Amino acid sequence: MTATDTSPRSGRKRLLSGMRPTGSSHLGHLVGAYRNWVAMQDEFDAFYCIVDWHALTTDYKDTSDLRASTLEIATDWLAVGLDPKRCTLFVQSQVPEHAELHLLLSMVVPLGWLERVPTYKELIKELKEKDLHTYGFLGYPVLQAADILMYDAAVVPVGEDQKPHVELTREIARRFNQFYGDVVTEPAVRLTPSPRLPGTDGRKMSKSYGNVIGVAEDEGSVRGKLRTMMTDPARKRLRDPGDPAKCPVFDLHRIFSDDETRNWAAEGCRTAGIGCIQCKNALADHLVAEIAPIGERRREYEKRPDDVRDVLAAGRREASEAARATMERVRAAVRLPIASSGSP
């Protein structure tokens, strides 16, 4: 199968993307994924998956928050504008065919392919407090490939830094098809805008750094966090000129403010014509204007958690239908016994 195939349900190309359930979302998720996902739900037959099994690859020791985090992120998805009438939202572990395809793919993936995945050694170094020397963590790229190949995804939207993961999925698809015929779809990469988003301390926005602003955070909290956000270190006094290129606050202006405000902030910074507080207040105005509606929708969904669960249940049914069709094709190609007859 090729990446030009279209969904029999909609006639559009199938798209698959996913995210781990890590609790409430922050602005990094908004600009790195959600804006793109919302824009693509009308262009593609879009499947968006909460990959809870992937969460276990690094956080298998404590799963106490897994269910709550899954509901949190699903609520965020609806609040940011993902529409279950225009896309499919579901939970990975509720479609058990993912595990079966993962197993079958793992039979043909050379060990060396997994050991050279860039993020494998990087995450082991970064997450030193966790024991990641497990089969599950080493094999997570195969599970990721199963997620994508399960739905004959023609397109996988990623930022430049995630491109190698999709390329590995393409390699796995080619190798599987080499052994068993034209069985799974080799996906194409769809590079999406993924601007650098600093946290309140200037480092990359991340919950592990405690420097995030939530996508549904209230106005007072947003303004309070921005007020204390670090700026260009050269601006120690109001009269000191600064460099917008060195200021994390201006990085946020690039993403959330309009051209007029960005130009005003850049000129005022370089000439010391405005103070950092003025710059931050202007940023807050634009940021609050974008996320306030998200917060309002989220608070409404929080009152109706069963409605969120119903959305995921409907998505599971849609995803399961597609997954069953894929696995029937895969099982036949691998020559596995047919369950209905019991004969090889």
matplotlib code that plots the C-alpha trace (Angstrom):
import matplotlib.pyplot as plt

x = [0.0, 1.2, 0.9, -1.6, -4.3, -7.4, -9.8, -12.7, -14.8, -14.2, -12.3, -9.5, -6.0, -5.7, -3.7, -2.5, -0.9, -0.8, 0.3, 1.1, -1.3, 0.8, -2.0, -3.2, -1.6, 0.6, 1.4, 4.1, 1.4, -0.7, 1.9, 3.7, 0.7, -2.8, -2.9, -1.8, -4.2, -7.2, -6.2, -5.8, -9.0, -10.9, -8.1, -7.5, -9.4, -7.7, -7.1, -5.7, -4.7, -3.9, -0.9, -1.2, 0.9, 3.7, 3.4, 4.2, 7.6, 9.0, 6.5, 5.7, 6.5, 3.6, 0.4, -1.8, -2.5, -2.8, -6.6, -7.0, -4.3, -6.0, -9.3, -7.4, -5.7, -8.9, -10.7, -7.9, -8.2, -11.9, -11.3, -8.7, -11.1, -10.7, -14.2, -15.3, -17.6, -14.6, -11.9, -11.5, -10.3, -9.4, -7.2, -4.5, -5.0, -8.7, -7.8, -5.9, -4.9, -2.1, -0.4, -0.8, 0.7, 3.5, 4.3, 4.3, 6.4, 8.9, 9.6, 11.2, 12.9, 16.7, 17.9, 20.5, 17.7, 16.3, 19.7, 20.6, 17.3, 18.6, 16.2, 17.0, 20.3, 19.3, 16.4, 18.3, 20.8, 18.1, 15.9, 18.7, 16.3, 14.3, 15.4, 14.8, 16.9, 13.7, 12.5, 9.5, 11.5, 13.9, 11.0, 8.8, 9.6, 8.1, 4.9, 4.9, 5.2, 2.3, 0.2, 0.8, 0.6, -2.6, -4.6, -3.0, -1.9, -0.7, 0.5, 2.1, 2.4, 5.6, 8.1, 11.6, 13.0, 10.5, 11.1, 13.6, 10.8, 8.6, 11.5, 12.0, 8.4, 8.8, 11.8, 9.8, 6.9, 9.2, 10.9, 7.5, 6.2, 9.4, 8.6, 4.8, 3.8, 2.1, 0.4, 1.0, 1.0, 4.3, 3.5, 4.7, 6.1, 4.1, 6.4, 4.5, 5.4, 7.0, 8.4, 10.8, 8.7, 10.6, 9.2, 9.0, 12.7, 14.0, 14.5, 12.3, 8.7, 8.4, 6.5, 9.7, 11.2, 8.1, 8.1, 4.9, 1.8, -1.3, -3.5, -6.5, -4.8, -6.8, -5.9, -4.5, -2.2, -1.0, -0.2, 1.5, 3.8, 4.7, 5.4, 8.2, 9.5, 13.1, 14.1, 17.4, 19.9, 21.4, 18.3, 19.2, 17.7, 14.9, 17.4, 19.5, 18.8, 18.2, 18.3, 14.9, 16.8, 18.1, 14.8, 12.5, 9.6, 10.1, 10.1, 6.5, 5.7, 6.8, 4.2, 1.2, 1.4, 0.5, 3.0, 2.3, 2.9, 6.0, 7.5, 6.6, 8.2, 11.3, 11.9, 11.1, 13.5, 16.4, 16.0, 15.0, 11.9, 9.7, 10.3, 10.1, 6.8, 5.2, 6.4, 5.1, 1.7, 1.3, 2.2, -0.2, -3.0, -2.5, -1.9, -4.9, -7.1, -6.1, -6.4, -9.4, -11.9, -10.0, -10.4, -14.1, -14.7, -12.6, -14.5, -17.7, -16.3, -15.0, -18.6, -19.5, -16.7, -19.1, -19.5, -15.7, -15.7, -18.5, -16.4, -13.5, -15.9, -17.2, -13.6, -12.7, -15.4, -14.3, -10.6, -11.4, -13.3, -10.2, -7.8, -9.8, -9.6, -5.9, -5.2, -7.4, -5.1, -1.9, -2.9, -3.7, -0.4, 1.6, -0.4, -1.6, -4.5, -8.0, -9.8, -13.3, -12.4, -9.6, -7.6, -4.2]
y = [0.0, 3.5, 6.9, 8.0, 5.7, 7.4, 6.5, 4.5, 6.3, 9.9, 9.7, 11.8, 10.8, 9.2, 11.1, 9.7, 11.5, 10.9, 12.2, 10.7, 11.4, 13.7, 15.6, 19.1, 20.6, 23.7, 26.2, 23.9, 21.4, 24.2, 25.6, 22.3, 20.2, 21.4, 24.4, 22.0, 19.3, 21.6, 23.0, 19.5, 17.9, 19.1, 18.4, 14.7, 11.8, 12.5, 10.0, 11.4, 8.9, 9.2, 6.8, 5.5, 2.4, 4.7, 6.4, 3.1, 2.8, 5.5, 5.6, 2.0, 2.1, 4.4, 4.3, 5.8, 9.0, 7.3, 7.3, 10.8, 12.1, 10.4, 12.2, 15.5, 15.4, 14.3, 17.3, 19.6, 18.2, 19.1, 22.5, 23.5, 22.7, 19.1, 18.1, 14.4, 15.0, 15.9, 13.7, 10.5, 10.7, 7.5, 5.8, 3.5, 0.7, 0.5, -0.9, -4.1, -4.7, -2.2, -4.8, -7.5, -5.5, -4.3, -8.0, -9.0, -6.0, -6.7, -10.1, -8.5, -5.3, -5.7, -4.9, -2.4, -0.2, 0.3, 0.9, 3.7, 5.7, 9.1, 9.6, 6.2, 7.1, 10.8, 9.9, 7.4, 10.2, 12.8, 10.6, 9.2, 8.8, 6.2, 2.7, 2.7, -0.4, -2.3, -4.2, -1.9, 1.3, -0.1, -1.3, 1.8, 2.9, -0.4, 0.3, 3.8, 2.2, -0.1, 2.9, 4.5, 1.5, 0.2, 3.0, 3.0, 6.5, 8.3, 11.3, 11.7, 15.4, 16.1, 18.8, 18.5, 16.9, 14.1, 13.3, 10.4, 8.5, 8.5, 7.6, 4.5, 3.6, 3.8, 1.5, -1.0, -0.9, -1.6, -4.5, -6.0, -5.7, -7.3, -10.4, -10.6, -8.6, -5.3, -5.3, -2.0, 1.6, 3.4, 6.9, 10.2, 12.9, 16.1, 18.7, 21.1, 24.4, 23.8, 27.1, 27.3, 27.9, 29.0, 28.5, 31.1, 30.5, 30.7, 27.0, 24.9, 24.8, 21.5, 20.2, 18.7, 22.2, 23.6, 26.5, 26.0, 28.1, 25.9, 26.1, 26.8, 28.8, 31.8, 35.3, 36.3, 33.3, 33.9, 37.6, 36.7, 34.1, 36.5, 39.3, 37.2, 35.7, 36.2, 38.7, 39.7, 39.8, 43.0, 45.0, 45.4, 48.9, 50.6, 52.8, 49.8, 48.8, 45.1, 42.6, 40.9, 37.9, 37.2, 37.6, 34.7, 37.0, 38.2, 34.6, 34.4, 37.6, 36.0, 33.2, 35.0, 38.7, 40.5, 42.3, 45.7, 44.5, 42.6, 45.6, 47.9, 45.5, 45.0, 48.7, 49.6, 46.9, 48.0, 51.7, 51.2, 53.1, 50.7, 48.7, 44.9, 45.1, 47.0, 44.4, 41.6, 43.2, 43.6, 39.9, 38.9, 40.7, 38.7, 35.4, 35.7, 36.6, 33.2, 30.9, 32.4, 30.7, 27.4, 27.9, 28.6, 25.5, 23.4, 24.4, 23.4, 19.9, 19.5, 19.7, 16.8, 14.2, 11.5, 13.4, 13.3, 9.6, 9.1, 10.9, 8.5, 5.5, 6.6, 7.1, 3.6, 2.1, 3.9, 3.1, -0.5, -0.9, 0.3, -1.7, -5.0, -4.5, -4.0, -7.0, -9.2, -8.3, -8.7, -12.0, -13.3, -12.1, -13.7, -16.9, -17.0, -19.5, -18.2, -18.1, -18.7, -22.1, -23.2, -24.5, -23.3]
z = [0.0, -0.6, 1.1, -1.6, -0.3, 1.1, 3.9, 2.6, 5.2, 4.1, 0.8, 2.5, 3.4, 6.8, 9.4, 12.8, 15.7, 19.4, 22.8, 26.1, 29.0, 31.2, 32.8, 31.8, 28.7, 28.5, 25.8, 24.4, 23.5, 22.0, 19.6, 19.0, 18.3, 19.0, 16.6, 13.8, 14.8, 14.8, 11.4, 9.9, 11.1, 8.0, 5.6, 6.6, 8.1, 11.4, 14.2, 17.4, 20.0, 23.7, 23.9, 27.5, 26.8, 25.8, 29.2, 30.8, 29.0, 31.3, 34.2, 34.8, 38.5, 39.4, 37.3, 40.0, 38.0, 34.6, 34.3, 35.6, 33.3, 30.3, 31.1, 31.6, 28.2, 26.5, 28.1, 26.8, 23.3, 23.2, 24.8, 22.2, 19.4, 18.3, 17.2, 17.5, 14.5, 12.4, 13.8, 15.9, 19.5, 21.3, 23.9, 22.7, 25.3, 24.5, 21.0, 21.9, 18.2, 18.8, 21.1, 18.5, 15.6, 17.9, 18.6, 14.9, 13.9, 16.7, 15.1, 12.1, 13.5, 13.9, 17.4, 16.0, 14.6, 18.1, 19.7, 17.3, 17.9, 18.9, 21.8, 23.3, 24.8, 25.3, 27.5, 29.5, 30.3, 30.8, 33.1, 35.3, 38.2, 36.3, 35.3, 31.6, 30.8, 30.0, 26.9, 26.8, 26.6, 24.0, 21.9, 22.1, 18.5, 17.4, 19.4, 17.8, 14.4, 15.2, 16.2, 12.8, 10.6, 12.3, 10.6, 7.2, 8.0, 4.9, 6.8, 10.3, 11.4, 13.3, 14.0, 12.5, 15.7, 15.5, 11.8, 12.6, 14.4, 11.4, 9.1, 11.3, 11.0, 7.2, 7.4, 9.6, 7.1, 4.2, 6.0, 7.0, 3.4, 2.1, 4.0, 3.8, 0.7, 0.2, 3.7, 5.5, 4.4, 4.4, 5.9, 4.7, 7.0, 7.3, 8.8, 10.9, 12.5, 15.9, 17.2, 20.1, 23.2, 26.4, 29.8, 32.5, 33.4, 29.9, 29.4, 27.2, 28.6, 30.4, 33.5, 34.7, 35.0, 36.7, 34.2, 32.3, 31.5, 31.0, 27.9, 30.2, 32.9, 34.3, 33.4, 36.9, 37.0, 33.4, 34.1, 37.4, 35.7, 32.9, 35.3, 36.9, 33.6, 32.9, 30.2, 28.4, 31.3, 29.8, 30.8, 34.5, 34.6, 32.7, 30.7, 29.6, 26.0, 25.3, 22.5, 21.6, 20.2, 23.7, 25.5, 26.2, 26.5, 23.0, 21.8, 23.1, 21.4, 18.1, 18.7, 20.3, 19.4, 16.2, 13.9, 15.4, 18.9, 18.0, 16.2, 19.1, 21.6, 19.6, 19.0, 22.6, 23.9, 21.6, 22.5, 26.1, 25.2, 27.2, 30.3, 30.6, 32.5, 29.7, 27.3, 29.4, 29.9, 26.1, 25.7, 28.4, 26.5, 23.4, 25.2, 27.4, 24.4, 22.7, 25.7, 27.5, 25.2, 25.8, 29.5, 29.2, 27.1, 29.4, 32.5, 30.8, 29.9, 33.5, 34.6, 32.3, 32.5, 31.3, 28.0, 27.6, 28.3, 25.7, 23.1, 23.8, 23.7, 20.3, 19.1, 20.3, 18.2, 15.1, 15.8, 16.5, 13.2, 11.3, 13.5, 12.9, 9.2, 9.3, 11.5, 9.3, 6.4, 8.5, 9.9, 6.5, 5.1, 8.0, 7.5, 11.1, 11.8, 11.1, 14.4, 12.9, 11.5, 13.9, 11.0, 9.7]

ax = plt.figure().add_subplot(projection="3d")
ax.plot(x, y, z, "-o")
ax.set_aspect("equal")
plt.show()
